[in-house]
Amino acid sequence: MPGKVAKIGTFSDWIGLFNDWRKDIGVNSADIDAFHFDTLYGAIDTEEIEFGSYKGRRKWENLRQIPTQQMRDALMNMIVYQGDTEFASVEQQRNLLENAPTEWDRRAITRVMIEEMRHGWQMCALLVDHFGYSGKVEAQKMLERRAFENKRLLGAFNVDVDNWMDFFTYTDFVDRDGKFQLQMLKYSAFAPLGRSMSYMLREEAFHMGTGNDGLRRIVEAGVIPGWLIQKYLNKWISSSYDLFGTDHSSSAHWAYVWGVKGRYDEPKNDKAPDLDDLNDYNRNLYRDEVAGLIERFNSALRAGEPKLYAPHIKFNRAIGKWAGQKFHAQSGELLDDRAYGEHLKEYMPRQRDRLRQSPDRDRRRHDDSLSPDCPASCRE
């Protein structure tokens, strides 16, 4: 990595940079400062590689056991991208800490941020402990990029999450993509990565529960109209489609062949994989899950409100075969330039839409909603 010199020799050195990063982005509140961050490894389902060309062999415990440098590089790249999203999400949400609609929401977002930081910490621990000098450089760079400077590796993680509709939709649906990615990595032939996923998946469940419960409360309150809620669904779910990667991805193909990243439903799926279609396969599983969640919200809509829906998989795509094309958010119909420009005004959030949200007006309903029917994952 020309021009880049690692400042860290050990993981303790990296922790010093991590503490500086928290202060620099302005999230070092008393609750966060008091939290003890740690590297956590859980159980994996089997010690044998579960798919690909090395299926049946023992999973690798260190880089020396991985057969080729190309495989090691691909594995490090996956860890870097995963860690980058974790730190980015904290930077995206950092300005919401001081304007939570309720005290419960303030505690929830604080916990979400702490756990996202810990996930980034976990990925950097893998880089420093297993990937030598290159891993140390990448772990350092992870704390130097900034979402608010548009420098995070994936576009969706450079977008501000600057209101609570954003936050609830983000945690319900972008973090749900995170669940899919973590589950696919849990099957990895690199055992330390698989073991890292157990605690991360457990923590991710709280993030999704926070978002889902927040959206449920909003729908039930009826204060924010359905058409405006739909705009935020369109924004973050379409972004999440892109997070599964390009169609016909050679990277996904080889990650599967090498056994480092599986399909989301790998243990239950006894069909031979279509190696040319892995990203789109997982993307469609995600859309099916999302559509089911949104259908539950529809049962709580007020009479006369239009039904909410998961946006069409072609809508607002920045990568893959539908990238840059102009499709209707609900029907998937191809639109001309003028019609699409008008369509985006109607179907995606704009600055003036934020003014229609009133945290003060919502606060009473949020307080009333903190009742025993809140899911257990929301009260942990």
Buried (B, 14 or more C-beta within 10 A) or exposed (E): EEEEEBEBEEBEBBBEBBBEBBEBBEBBBEBBEEBEBEBBBBEBEEEEBBBBEBEEBEBBBEBEEBEEEEBBEBBBBBBBBBBBBBBBBBBBBBBBBEEBBBEBBBEBBBBBBBBBBBBBBBBBBBBBBBBBEBBBBBBBBBBEBBBBEEBBBBEBBBBBBBBBBBBBBBBBBBBBBBBBBBBBBBBBBBBBBBBBBBBBBBBBBBBBBBBBBBBBBBBBBBBBEBEBBBBBBBBBBBBBBBBBBBBBBEBBBBBBBBBBBBBBBBEEBEEEBEBEBBBBBBBBBBBEBBBEBBEEBBEBBEEEBEEBBBBBBBBBBBBBEBEEEBBBBBEEEEBEEEEBEEBBEEBBBEEEBEEEBEBEEBBEBBEEBBEEEBBEBBEE
